[in-house]
Amino acid sequence: MARPFNLEISESTEYLSKNLKNARTAIEKERLQMIWWLKTGQVTQHKELSRMLGRDTSTVTRWLQKYRQGGLAKLLEVNVAPGAIPKIQGEVLSRLKEKLQCPQGFGSYGQIVEWHLTGI
């Protein structure tokens, strides 16, 4: 027999329901749905929750751990890779944006490269 959840959800069902309806991303919706099911008592077992979400039990465990550590804000936090450092920065970027706003602009990417290499 599975052990019951030992999780205190501080948000009200009304608050969770409102946020669930206003969720903008699938990630937010999925995680809010999980907390709402737990708060309303619709799910009482870890495996059942995993099955309903279509997620592995380890994923659900990780989400619940995030909620325990930092509440709803931590649960809904999504890490984004930093990406590459832009090749064009600072003054050069400002001047390029300015030039792109002009009606004549550039006819091709090659013209932009040439403009950049000639030192503006």
VEXLUMMI-40526 format. One line per field, with one value per residue (C-alpha): x, y, z; residue in three letters; residue number from 1. Coordinates in steps of 0.2 Angstrom, whole numbers, plus 5000, padded with zeros to 4 digits. Layout:
px X  ...
py Y  ...
pz Z  ...
code ALA  ...
pos NUM  ...
This chain:
px 5000  5007  5010  5000  5007  5015  5013  5005  4999  4997  4987  4968  4959  4951  4969  4975  4960  4962  4980  4977  4964  4977  4992  5001  5012  5010  5023  5014  4997  5004  5012  4997  4986  4996  4995  4977  4973  4983  4974  4957  4960  4957  4974  4981  4995  5011  5009  4991  4997  5011  4999  4987  5000  5008  5025  5038  5037  5054  5048  5034  5045  5057  5042  5035  5053  5053  5037  5042  5058  5051  5032  5023  5036  5050  5038  5034  5052  5059  5078  5083  5100  5110  5114  5129  5136  5130  5144  5139  5137  5138  5140  5141  5124  5117  5123  5117  5099  5099  5105  5091  5078  5083  5072  5087  5093  5102  5099  5107  5116  5132  5130  5128  5144  5153  5146  5153  5170  5173  5172  5155
py 5000  5017  5030  5046  5063  5073  5090  5106  5117  5135  5142  5141  5131  5147  5155  5139  5138  5156  5153  5137  5146  5160  5149  5155  5140  5121  5120  5131  5123  5105  5110  5120  5106  5094  5106  5108  5090  5088  5102  5096  5078  5071  5062  5054  5043  5047  5034  5040  5058  5052  5043  5057  5069  5057  5060  5048  5047  5054  5070  5072  5069  5083  5095  5091  5094  5111  5115  5110  5121  5137  5136  5140  5152  5139  5126  5137  5143  5137  5137  5144  5141  5157  5155  5162  5179  5190  5194  5212  5222  5240  5255  5244  5236  5253  5260  5244  5246  5264  5260  5247  5260  5270  5268  5263  5250  5235  5225  5209  5201  5203  5222  5221  5211  5223  5238  5231  5226  5243  5250  5259
pz 5000  4995  5009  5008  5003  5017  5009  5016  5002  5008  4993  4993  4980  4973  4971  4962  4951  4946  4942  4933  4921  4918  4915  4900  4897  4897  4911  4922  4919  4922  4938  4944  4940  4951  4966  4963  4963  4979  4987  4982  4988  4970  4971  4986  4979  4971  4957  4953  4952  4940  4929  4928  4923  4911  4919  4927  4946  4948  4939  4951  4965  4959  4957  4974  4981  4973  4980  4998  4996  4989  4987  4971  4965  4966  4958  4943  4940  4924  4921  4904  4896  4895  4876  4867  4870  4856  4843  4841  4857  4864  4853  4837  4841  4844  4828  4818  4826  4821  4803  4802  4806  4791  4775  4764  4777  4770  4755  4762  4776  4766  4766  4785  4787  4775  4784  4801  4794  4787  4804  4801
code MET  ALA  ARG  PRO  PHE  ASN  LEU  GLU  ILE  SER  GLU  SER  THR  GLU  TYR  LEU  SER  LYS  ASN  LEU  LYS  ASN  ALA  ARG  THR  ALA  ILE  GLU  LYS  GLU  ARG  LEU  GLN  MET  ILE  TRP  TRP  LEU  LYS  THR  GLY  GLN  VAL  THR  GLN  HIS  LYS  GLU  LEU  SER  ARG  MET  LEU  GLY  ARG  ASP  THR  SER  THR  VAL  THR  ARG  TRP  LEU  GLN  LYS  TYR  ARG  GLN  GLY  GLY  LEU  ALA  LYS  LEU  LEU  GLU  VAL  ASN  VAL  ALA  PRO  GLY  ALA  ILE  PRO  LYS  ILE  GLN  GLY  GLU  VAL  LEU  SER  ARG  LEU  LYS  GLU  LYS  LEU  GLN  CYS  PRO  GLN  GLY  PHE  GLY  SER  TYR  GLY  GLN  ILE  VAL  GLU  TRP  HIS  LEU  THR  GLY  ILE
pos 1  2  3  4  5  6  7  8  9  10  11  12  13  14  15  16  17  18  19  20  21  22  23  24  25  26  27  28  29  30  31  32  33  34  35  36  37  38  39  40  41  42  43  44  45  46  47  48  49  50  51  52  53  54  55  56  57  58  59  60  61  62  63  64  65  66  67  68  69  70  71  72  73  74  75  76  77  78  79  80  81  82  83  84  85  86  87  88  89  90  91  92  93  94  95  96  97  98  99  100  101  102  103  104  105  106  107  108  109  110  111  112  113  114  115  116  117  118  119  120
